[in-house]
Amino acid sequence: MKNYNANEIKFLKNRSIIKFEGEDFLGEIGIDGRIFKALTLARISVGIISQQAIENGLSILVHENDSEKAVNCLIDEFEAERKSGKVSQIYSINNVSVLGFVADDFNKVLSELARNNVFPLLLNQIAAEKRVNIVVTSSQDEKAKNIIESEISKKPKTVHLAIIGHGNVGKTLIQQVLESSEEIRRRKKIDLKVVAVANSKKIAFNKKGFDHNWNDEVLTAQHPSDVKELISFSKENQLENLIVVDNTASKEFVKNYHILAENGFDLVSSNKIFNTLPIEEYRRLRYTLNKNNRRYLYETNVGAGLPLIDTIKLLHLSGENITRIKGVFSGTLSYVFNNFSLRNDRFSTIISEALEKGYTEPDPREDLSGNDVARKLLILARELDLINEFKDIRIQNLVPDPLLSVSREEFLSRLEELDDEYQKIKENQEEGYVLRYVGDLHGDLQKDKGELDVQLVSVPATSALGQLKGSDSIFEIYTESYGENPIVIMGAGAGAQVTARGVFGDILRVSETK
């Protein structure tokens, strides 16, 4: 018995498969012999041989220089059978490569190849030696080799990242990945490589992985920001273990999630848009992900880096009956009302201060409209398999009607028009109460739809919601088992650092299952 180096991969390029197909050959004597005799007489060396299901054909590997000659000599040899229909087809599949290796767990290798959309055209196994030969298209041979190498030699697994959007969260994330990559490689055996960075206009590629000068490469990039460019790049360079990270707020980019999943990309997103699209579209992506064995993680959609969605998902999947979810979902509005409730400053002063500190969107109406909180509430509702739509949410818009459609500049110049109304609301509260802008999912959550409210409420200053400080977020999860005492998750619910760290966590979660 020949001894093989356990970690050695035999790699042969420029091969062709000769397919010999016909009617049921079961019990037919001499077919194999005639095939080999014809090929031998034509001086064609034969590699792997594989018998097809129910013995209705054979696949034979030859050098691609011999493929045409092999097909022709077999056509001549089986001329009578071809005329009678017993032999239906003799043809070649060119541009294939062979990889031979020894694997203790061949099923795991096959599974990893399939997860990366690599499906062997031919497979030949010597069970006693745990030796396997597979044939793949030459356009996937390097990728297959890398995957097999990682599996059989336990080398760090390379995960290729495409970062879409390099604003505050995106650039912070890239920095975090670059700073932590060596440690992750050592501890987790995962080699994270940022190979693509895109904004709305262009996309930069680096097969070897960007370093700390990534921004210079993005500035000089020539490729238009098109998802087809990204897919072509991944295929041309045979990249395995692909993750697209969406750090945009783009309604347009989320339309690419389907095609990305279909082309072998897992998805990680801080973008909330997709999860609040109509329920039919929401479910269609889950179907696409399932069908293509892809994952989509979005822990930062609600609560930035707080472990909220995972917690709710686990509770729900484990059968715990979640009866209500309530909380302050917006770090921006948390800052605004925490300060407005405690201080004697006017409402407009607090808004201006939040704007100056970068807590609000450039146009504070984005936050004050309540739409962002409503999206987060809807995302949580859908984690409980509720089929609510965005239009089902009752949202209290904090912007007065006359200021809804004016320009941003005019709105900011007329901020003081909000003061009297909010001062009155503040003064009309009961003693010891404070204002909070709260998202509330309630009702009978065992039905198809829950009740979703986003509104300004007055709560006791001593309550969990009332004790909130700074720009923290808080989520109270009520369940049947926990009764009146909710599970409380509280902490920094906004900011580039915590959001990027949350996205990074999702990247690692996806990478560890690769």
Disulfide bonds with the S-S distance in Angstrom:
none
